[in-house]
Amino acid sequence: MNTEELKTFIHLSKVKNFTLAAEQLFIAQSTVTNRICELEKEIGKRLFYRKTKSVSLTEAGRIFLPYAERILELQDISLDEMNAIDSHSRKFSIGAINATYETYVKPLVNECLKDNSVTSIKVTLGHSLDLIQQLQDNMLDMVFSAVPLKRIGYACDVYDVDRVVLVCGKGKNEYPNGVTKEQLSKLPYLMCDFTLSEAGVFIRSLFPKNHVFRLDVDNSSKIIPYLEKGLGYSFLPYKLVKEQLKKGMLEEVALKDFIAPNVTTYLIYHQNYDVKRFLENQFEETQSTKA
């Protein structure tokens, strides 16, 4: 299979029409047809159900799609790695969930790039399980995750443990003496993504099943501006909102009859990977760079 066949397969799976795929890829419809036929011959499975005006993925096609996407991603990464050899002697690919990027990764990247011209860093933001998969596919060097990985060949260190705090806009706290579980379930709660962590499971358990939140944002850092405007309450890692609390933009709400769990950040990497090189900023300029 070649790159163009994979790209055509992925695009056709999205638009579900041979004519439209050909138009958007700027190729003849017969080329789209031939590429898909060649790919199906090589795989030995039918990838699409053909209808008069549309196509849909077969079960084999649905299984193959994420692998096709991964093959193209790996190809792009390998090209990036080779191109980086000419200009950088140190290259890092880091995966992070949003909360960990703001709290831990961003400061590390700042320190790493400061006064260091030989380093290139690529940061990928996403969900823990997706990032861990990319690590196992050798697309990332290390991952800051909310969930651990227990697998031979990988190190999984507890990078930090932070407490989870309930916060709202300054002066918008309706319960200055503390809020109970029952009262919390009736508050205008703004949900952010803690889904797979212990904290996420706990927070979801505080609300009725299928509860519709006032706002549900798939990025914990993006919820802060809404809190500052007094639009609701939310549980967030303390270190993520520490500055807003100090500046008086947010305030912490006490919990009366329950305790929120801590949130753990794990650093995951291949066991033979020298992660200290990045964490401790241990870089030396090459002789050619110094010259």
KEKE-3310 file (N, C-alpha, C; in steps of 0.2 Angstrom, whole numbers, plus 5000, padded with zeros to 4 digits):
npx = (5004:5002:5006:4997:4986:4982:4979:4968:4959:4956:4951:4939:4932:4927:4920:4912:4908:4912:4913:4913:4925:4934:4934:4938:4950:4956:4958:4955:4939:4940:4953:4952:4943:4952:4963:4956:4952:4964:4970:4961:4963:4976:4975:4966:4953:4936:4933:4923:4906:4897:4885:4872:4874:4882:4895:4899:4909:4914:4915:4928:4934:4931:4939:4952:4954:4959:4971:4977:4977:4986:4998:5001:5003:5014:5023:5024:5030:5042:5048:5049:5058:5070:5072:5075:5087:5097:5096:5094:5101:5095:5079:5062:5047:5032:5018:5003:4990:4977:4977:4989:4998:4997:5001:5013:5020:5022:5030:5042:5045:5048:5059:5068:5069:5075:5089:5095:5099:5099:5089:5073:5056:5041:5024:5010:4993:4980:4969:4972:4972:4973:4985:4994:4993:4999:5012:5016:5016:5027:5027:5028:5039:5038:5024:5013:5001:4984:4981:4988:5001:5003:5014:5025:5042:5039:5041:5032:5030:5025:5022:5017:5006:4991:4979:4962:4951:4936:4930:4924:4919:4926:4917:4905:4901:4889:4889:4896:4900:4903:4899:4887:4886:4873:4869:4878:4875:4865:4870:4875:4884:4900:4907:4923:4936:4939:4938:4943:4951:4953:4948:4939:4930:4925:4919:4909:4901:4895:4884:4867:4864:4866:4866:4863:4875:4878:4888:4899:4915:4929:4942:4951:4958:4952:4940:4941:4940:4926:4922:4928:4920:4909:4900:4897:4902:4916:4926:4944:4961:4972:4984:4982:4974:4980:4986:4975:4967:4976:4976:4964:4954:4947:4938:4940:4929:4923:4921:4908:4902:4910:4925:4936:4945:4963:4972:4982:4997:5005:5020:5025:5035:5047:5057:5070:5073:5080:5074:5077:5086:5077:5069:5078:5084:5097:5107:5120:5128:5132:5148:5149:5138:5142:5153)
npy = (4994:5011:5029:5038:5030:5027:5040:5043:5033:5037:5050:5047:5039:5049:5058:5050:5048:5045:5054:5067:5065:5064:5077:5085:5080:5084:5075:5062:5054:5040:5038:5038:5027:5017:5017:5014:5001:4994:4995:4987:4975:4973:4972:4962:4962:4969:4986:4996:4998:4999:5010:5018:5032:5035:5029:5017:5013:4996:4983:4979:4990:4999:4995:4996:5009:5018:5013:5016:5030:5031:5026:5036:5046:5042:5042:5055:5060:5053:5059:5072:5070:5066:5078:5087:5083:5091:5103:5103:5096:5090:5083:5083:5075:5077:5072:5078:5080:5093:5101:5097:5102:5116:5118:5110:5106:5117:5126:5119:5118:5131:5133:5124:5129:5141:5150:5140:5133:5122:5113:5106:5105:5096:5097:5088:5089:5081:5067:5056:5042:5041:5048:5039:5028:5034:5035:5022:5019:5024:5038:5048:5054:5055:5055:5065:5061:5058:5045:5030:5019:5002:4992:4981:4986:5000:5015:5021:5035:5043:5059:5071:5075:5083:5093:5093:5107:5115:5129:5146:5161:5176:5183:5177:5166:5156:5149:5152:5146:5134:5120:5107:5089:5087:5100:5104:5096:5103:5115:5128:5119:5118:5108:5100:5091:5077:5064:5050:5049:5046:5057:5062:5052:5052:5065:5065:5056:5064:5069:5066:5052:5054:5068:5085:5096:5114:5119:5110:5107:5102:5104:5108:5120:5129:5132:5141:5156:5157:5154:5165:5175:5172:5163:5150:5135:5124:5110:5110:5106:5112:5119:5123:5134:5142:5155:5163:5162:5168:5181:5185:5183:5171:5161:5149:5136:5129:5112:5103:5090:5080:5075:5079:5070:5068:5073:5064:5066:5057:5052:5045:5034:5026:5013:5013:5026:5042:5052:5061:5070:5079:5084:5089:5098:5096:5100:5101:5113:5109:5107:5113:5122:5131:5136)
npz = (5000:4997:5001:4994:4992:5005:5009:5001:5004:5018:5016:5008:5017:5025:5017:5010:4997:4980:4969:4976:4983:4974:4968:4979:4981:4969:4958:4946:4946:4942:4946:4960:4962:4957:4966:4978:4975:4973:4985:4993:4987:4991:5005:5006:5009:5009:5009:5008:5008:4993:4987:4977:4977:4987:4999:5012:5027:5028:5041:5041:5036:5045:5056:5050:5047:5059:5059:5047:5047:5058:5052:5042:5051:5057:5047:5044:5056:5056:5045:5050:5060:5053:5046:5057:5061:5054:5060:5073:5088:5098:5101:5106:5109:5116:5125:5132:5143:5144:5157:5163:5154:5156:5169:5172:5160:5151:5159:5159:5146:5143:5151:5145:5132:5133:5131:5123:5109:5102:5103:5099:5101:5101:5105:5110:5113:5121:5125:5139:5136:5122:5120:5127:5118:5107:5112:5113:5100:5096:5093:5102:5114:5128:5140:5149:5159:5165:5169:5174:5166:5165:5160:5153:5149:5149:5159:5173:5181:5196:5194:5200:5214:5216:5225:5223:5220:5224:5215:5212:5204:5211:5225:5221:5228:5234:5246:5258:5270:5267:5256:5254:5249:5243:5241:5231:5220:5215:5210:5198:5189:5181:5170:5167:5158:5167:5165:5165:5176:5194:5201:5192:5191:5203:5204:5194:5201:5210:5204:5197:5187:5169:5170:5165:5162:5165:5158:5148:5145:5135:5140:5153:5156:5149:5155:5165:5162:5162:5174:5181:5177:5185:5182:5186:5195:5198:5200:5200:5197:5210:5208:5195:5196:5205:5204:5200:5211:5221:5215:5217:5208:5208:5220:5233:5237:5252:5257:5265:5270:5263:5255:5243:5231:5228:5213:5202:5193:5180:5173:5159:5150:5138:5145:5143:5139:5141:5151:5160:5154:5148:5158:5168:5161:5154:5144:5131:5121:5104:5096:5084:5084:5094:5088)
capx = (5000:5006:5003:4991:4980:4979:4975:4962:4954:4954:4946:4933:4928:4924:4915:4907:4906:4918:4913:4915:4932:4939:4934:4941:4957:4959:4960:4949:4935:4943:4959:4949:4941:4957:4966:4953:4952:4971:4971:4957:4967:4982:4973:4962:4946:4932:4933:4918:4899:4895:4878:4872:4877:4886:4898:4900:4914:4913:4918:4935:4936:4931:4945:4958:4954:4963:4978:4979:4978:4992:5003:5002:5006:5021:5027:5026:5035:5049:5051:5051:5064:5076:5073:5077:5094:5101:5096:5094:5104:5090:5072:5058:5040:5029:5011:5001:4983:4977:4978:4996:5002:4998:5004:5019:5024:5024:5036:5048:5047:5051:5066:5072:5071:5079:5097:5097:5098:5100:5083:5067:5051:5034:5020:5004:4988:4975:4967:4977:4973:4976:4993:4998:4994:5004:5019:5017:5017:5034:5026:5029:5044:5035:5017:5010:4995:4980:4980:4994:5001:5007:5016:5033:5045:5038:5041:5027:5032:5021:5026:5015:5000:4988:4973:4956:4947:4930:4931:4919:4921:4926:4911:4900:4900:4883:4889:4903:4902:4904:4893:4886:4885:4866:4868:4882:4872:4860:4873:4876:4891:4904:4911:4928:4937:4943:4934:4946:4955:4949:4945:4934:4924:4922:4915:4903:4896:4891:4878:4863:4866:4864:4865:4865:4879:4877:4893:4904:4921:4934:4948:4950:4960:4947:4934:4943:4937:4919:4922:4930:4914:4904:4895:4896:4907:4919:4932:4950:4967:4974:4990:4980:4970:4983:4987:4969:4965:4980:4975:4957:4949:4943:4939:4939:4922:4924:4917:4906:4901:4913:4932:4938:4951:4968:4973:4989:4999:5010:5025:5026:5040:5050:5061:5077:5073:5083:5069:5080:5089:5073:5067:5083:5087:5104:5109:5126:5128:5137:5154:5147:5134:5146:5157)
capy = (5000:5018:5035:5041:5025:5028:5046:5043:5029:5041:5055:5044:5037:5055:5062:5045:5049:5045:5060:5072:5064:5066:5084:5088:5078:5086:5069:5059:5049:5034:5037:5036:5020:5012:5017:5010:4994:4992:4994:4982:4969:4971:4970:4956:4964:4974:4992:5000:4996:5004:5012:5022:5039:5035:5023:5017:5008:4989:4982:4979:4997:5003:4992:4998:5017:5021:5011:5020:5036:5031:5025:5042:5050:5039:5044:5062:5060:5051:5065:5078:5068:5067:5085:5090:5082:5096:5110:5102:5090:5087:5084:5080:5074:5077:5072:5081:5082:5101:5103:5096:5107:5123:5117:5107:5105:5124:5129:5115:5119:5138:5132:5120:5133:5147:5150:5133:5134:5115:5109:5106:5102:5096:5096:5086:5089:5076:5063:5052:5035:5043:5050:5033:5024:5037:5034:5015:5019:5028:5044:5052:5052:5055:5058:5068:5058:5057:5038:5026:5013:4996:4988:4979:4991:5007:5017:5026:5038:5048:5066:5076:5074:5089:5093:5096:5112:5118:5136:5150:5168:5180:5186:5173:5160:5156:5145:5154:5142:5127:5117:5099:5085:5088:5107:5104:5093:5108:5121:5128:5117:5119:5102:5099:5084:5073:5058:5044:5049:5045:5063:5062:5047:5055:5071:5062:5052:5068:5071:5061:5049:5058:5075:5089:5102:5120:5119:5104:5109:5096:5107:5111:5127:5134:5134:5146:5162:5157:5154:5171:5179:5171:5159:5144:5132:5119:5107:5110:5106:5118:5122:5126:5140:5145:5162:5166:5162:5173:5188:5187:5182:5166:5159:5142:5134:5124:5106:5102:5083:5076:5077:5078:5066:5071:5071:5062:5066:5052:5053:5039:5034:5020:5012:5015:5033:5046:5057:5067:5075:5085:5087:5093:5103:5094:5100:5105:5115:5106:5112:5117:5127:5136:5140)
capz = (5000:4997:5004:4991:4993:5011:5010:4997:5008:5023:5013:5006:5023:5028:5013:5008:4990:4976:4965:4980:4985:4968:4967:4984:4980:4963:4954:4942:4950:4941:4951:4967:4962:4956:4972:4983:4973:4974:4993:4995:4984:4995:5011:5005:5012:5006:5014:5008:5004:4988:4985:4971:4978:4993:5002:5020:5028:5031:5047:5040:5034:5052:5059:5046:5047:5063:5058:5041:5050:5061:5047:5039:5056:5058:5041:5045:5061:5053:5041:5055:5064:5049:5045:5063:5062:5051:5063:5081:5090:5104:5099:5111:5107:5122:5125:5138:5144:5145:5163:5164:5150:5159:5176:5172:5153:5149:5162:5157:5139:5143:5153:5140:5126:5135:5130:5121:5102:5099:5105:5096:5105:5099:5111:5107:5118:5120:5131:5141:5132:5115:5121:5128:5112:5103:5115:5111:5093:5095:5090:5107:5119:5135:5141:5155:5159:5171:5170:5173:5161:5168:5154:5153:5144:5150:5166:5174:5188:5199:5193:5205:5216:5218:5228:5219:5224:5221:5214:5208:5203:5217:5227:5218:5232:5238:5252:5262:5276:5264:5252:5255:5242:5240:5238:5225:5214:5212:5208:5191:5188:5174:5170:5163:5157:5172:5164:5167:5183:5200:5203:5187:5193:5210:5202:5190:5205:5214:5201:5195:5180:5163:5172:5160:5165:5162:5153:5148:5141:5135:5142:5160:5157:5145:5159:5170:5161:5163:5182:5183:5176:5190:5178:5189:5200:5195:5203:5196:5201:5214:5204:5189:5197:5211:5202:5200:5218:5224:5213:5219:5203:5210:5227:5234:5241:5257:5257:5272:5272:5259:5254:5236:5230:5224:5206:5201:5186:5179:5168:5156:5144:5137:5151:5141:5137:5146:5152:5164:5149:5147:5165:5171:5156:5154:5137:5129:5114:5100:5094:5078:5086:5098:5083)
cpx = (5004:5002:4997:4985:4977:4976:4968:4957:4952:4949:4939:4929:4925:4919:4910:4904:4912:4919:4916:4923:4936:4939:4938:4949:4960:4961:4954:4945:4938:4949:4957:4947:4947:4962:4963:4953:4959:4972:4967:4960:4972:4980:4969:4955:4943:4932:4927:4912:4898:4888:4878:4875:4881:4890:4898:4905:4911:4916:4925:4938:4936:4937:4951:4959:4959:4970:4981:4981:4985:4998:5005:5005:5013:5026:5029:5031:5042:5052:5053:5057:5070:5077:5076:5085:5099:5101:5096:5097:5100:5083:5068:5051:5036:5022:5009:4993:4983:4979:4986:5000:5003:5002:5011:5023:5026:5030:5043:5050:5050:5058:5071:5074:5075:5086:5099:5095:5098:5094:5077:5062:5044:5030:5013:4999:4983:4973:4972:4978:4975:4983:4997:4998:4999:5011:5020:5018:5024:5033:5027:5035:5042:5028:5016:5003:4991:4979:4986:4994:5006:5008:5023:5036:5044:5039:5035:5028:5026:5025:5024:5008:4997:4982:4968:4952:4941:4930:4925:4922:4921:4920:4905:4898:4894:4883:4896:4905:4903:4898:4893:4885:4878:4866:4872:4879:4867:4863:4874:4884:4894:4908:4917:4931:4942:4941:4937:4950:4950:4945:4938:4928:4921:4917:4909:4898:4892:4884:4874:4865:4863:4863:4867:4869:4877:4882:4897:4909:4926:4941:4948:4953:4956:4941:4935:4940:4929:4918:4923:4924:4908:4898:4894:4902:4910:4925:4938:4956:4970:4979:4988:4977:4974:4984:4981:4966:4969:4978:4968:4952:4944:4943:4937:4932:4924:4919:4915:4906:4905:4920:4933:4944:4957:4968:4980:4991:5005:5014:5027:5031:5043:5056:5068:5078:5076:5079:5072:5084:5084:5071:5072:5087:5095:5106:5116:5126:5134:5143:5153:5143:5137:5150:5153)
cpy = (5006:5023:5037:5036:5026:5035:5046:5039:5033:5046:5052:5042:5043:5058:5057:5045:5049:5051:5066:5071:5066:5073:5087:5086:5081:5081:5067:5054:5042:5032:5035:5029:5015:5012:5013:5002:4991:4991:4988:4975:4967:4969:4963:4956:4969:4980:4996:4996:5001:5004:5016:5029:5040:5028:5023:5012:5001:4988:4982:4986:5001:5001:4995:5005:5020:5019:5015:5027:5036:5030:5031:5047:5048:5042:5051:5064:5058:5056:5071:5076:5069:5074:5089:5089:5087:5102:5109:5096:5087:5089:5080:5080:5073:5077:5074:5082:5090:5103:5103:5100:5113:5123:5115:5107:5112:5127:5125:5116:5126:5137:5129:5124:5139:5146:5143:5133:5127:5111:5111:5102:5102:5094:5094:5086:5084:5072:5058:5045:5036:5044:5044:5029:5027:5036:5026:5014:5022:5035:5050:5049:5051:5057:5060:5066:5058:5050:5035:5021:5008:4991:4987:4984:4998:5009:5022:5029:5043:5055:5071:5073:5081:5088:5096:5101:5114:5126:5139:5157:5172:5184:5182:5167:5160:5152:5147:5150:5135:5124:5109:5096:5087:5095:5107:5102:5098:5115:5122:5126:5117:5113:5102:5092:5081:5065:5052:5043:5047:5051:5064:5058:5049:5061:5069:5059:5057:5071:5065:5058:5053:5065:5079:5095:5108:5122:5113:5106:5103:5099:5111:5118:5132:5136:5139:5153:5162:5157:5161:5176:5177:5167:5152:5141:5126:5116:5107:5109:5112:5122:5125:5133:5144:5152:5166:5167:5168:5180:5190:5186:5176:5165:5152:5141:5128:5118:5104:5094:5078:5079:5075:5074:5070:5069:5070:5063:5061:5054:5047:5039:5027:5019:5014:5022:5038:5053:5063:5072:5081:5088:5091:5098:5102:5094:5103:5107:5111:5110:5116:5123:5133:5140:5145)
cpz = (5000:5000:5001:4992:5000:5012:5006:5001:5014:5021:5011:5012:5026:5024:5010:5001:4985:4972:4970:4982:4980:4967:4972:4984:4974:4959:4951:4947:4948:4945:4958:4967:4961:4963:4978:4981:4974:4981:4995:4993:4989:5002:5011:5008:5009:5011:5014:5005:4999:4987:4979:4971:4984:4995:5009:5021:5030:5038:5047:5039:5041:5056:5056:5047:5052:5062:5052:5043:5054:5057:5044:5044:5057:5053:5042:5050:5059:5049:5045:5058:5060:5047:5051:5064:5060:5056:5071:5083:5096:5101:5103:5108:5113:5121:5132:5138:5145:5151:5165:5160:5153:5165:5176:5165:5151:5152:5160:5150:5139:5145:5148:5134:5127:5135:5128:5114:5098:5100:5101:5100:5101:5104:5108:5113:5116:5126:5133:5137:5125:5115:5122:5122:5107:5105:5113:5104:5091:5092:5095:5111:5126:5135:5148:5155:5166:5173:5170:5168:5165:5163:5154:5147:5145:5158:5167:5181:5190:5198:5198:5207:5219:5221:5223:5223:5220:5221:5211:5208:5210:5219:5225:5222:5236:5245:5255:5267:5274:5261:5254:5248:5239:5237:5231:5219:5211:5210:5201:5190:5181:5174:5165:5163:5162:5171:5167:5173:5189:5202:5198:5189:5199:5208:5199:5195:5210:5211:5198:5188:5175:5165:5167:5163:5162:5157:5153:5143:5141:5136:5148:5160:5154:5149:5164:5168:5162:5171:5184:5182:5180:5187:5181:5194:5196:5200:5198:5200:5204:5210:5198:5190:5203:5210:5203:5207:5222:5222:5214:5214:5204:5217:5228:5239:5245:5256:5264:5274:5267:5258:5246:5235:5227:5217:5205:5194:5185:5173:5165:5150:5144:5143:5149:5138:5143:5147:5156:5160:5148:5153:5168:5167:5155:5146:5136:5122:5110:5098:5088:5079:5090:5093:5079)
residu = (MET:ASN:THR:GLU:GLU:LEU:LYS:THR:PHE:ILE:HIS:LEU:SER:LYS:VAL:LYS:ASN:PHE:THR:LEU:ALA:ALA:GLU:GLN:LEU:PHE:ILE:ALA:GLN:SER:THR:VAL:THR:ASN:ARG:ILE:CYS:GLU:LEU:GLU:LYS:GLU:ILE:GLY:LYS:ARG:LEU:PHE:TYR:ARG:LYS:THR:LYS:SER:VAL:SER:LEU:THR:GLU:ALA:GLY:ARG:ILE:PHE:LEU:PRO:TYR:ALA:GLU:ARG:ILE:LEU:GLU:LEU:GLN:ASP:ILE:SER:LEU:ASP:GLU:MET:ASN:ALA:ILE:ASP:SER:HIS:SER:ARG:LYS:PHE:SER:ILE:GLY:ALA:ILE:ASN:ALA:THR:TYR:GLU:THR:TYR:VAL:LYS:PRO:LEU:VAL:ASN:GLU:CYS:LEU:LYS:ASP:ASN:SER:VAL:THR:SER:ILE:LYS:VAL:THR:LEU:GLY:HIS:SER:LEU:ASP:LEU:ILE:GLN:GLN:LEU:GLN:ASP:ASN:MET:LEU:ASP:MET:VAL:PHE:SER:ALA:VAL:PRO:LEU:LYS:ARG:ILE:GLY:TYR:ALA:CYS:ASP:VAL:TYR:ASP:VAL:ASP:ARG:VAL:VAL:LEU:VAL:CYS:GLY:LYS:GLY:LYS:ASN:GLU:TYR:PRO:ASN:GLY:VAL:THR:LYS:GLU:GLN:LEU:SER:LYS:LEU:PRO:TYR:LEU:MET:CYS:ASP:PHE:THR:LEU:SER:GLU:ALA:GLY:VAL:PHE:ILE:ARG:SER:LEU:PHE:PRO:LYS:ASN:HIS:VAL:PHE:ARG:LEU:ASP:VAL:ASP:ASN:SER:SER:LYS:ILE:ILE:PRO:TYR:LEU:GLU:LYS:GLY:LEU:GLY:TYR:SER:PHE:LEU:PRO:TYR:LYS:LEU:VAL:LYS:GLU:GLN:LEU:LYS:LYS:GLY:MET:LEU:GLU:GLU:VAL:ALA:LEU:LYS:ASP:PHE:ILE:ALA:PRO:ASN:VAL:THR:THR:TYR:LEU:ILE:TYR:HIS:GLN:ASN:TYR:ASP:VAL:LYS:ARG:PHE:LEU:GLU:ASN:GLN:PHE:GLU:GLU:THR:GLN:SER:THR:LYS:ALA)
# end
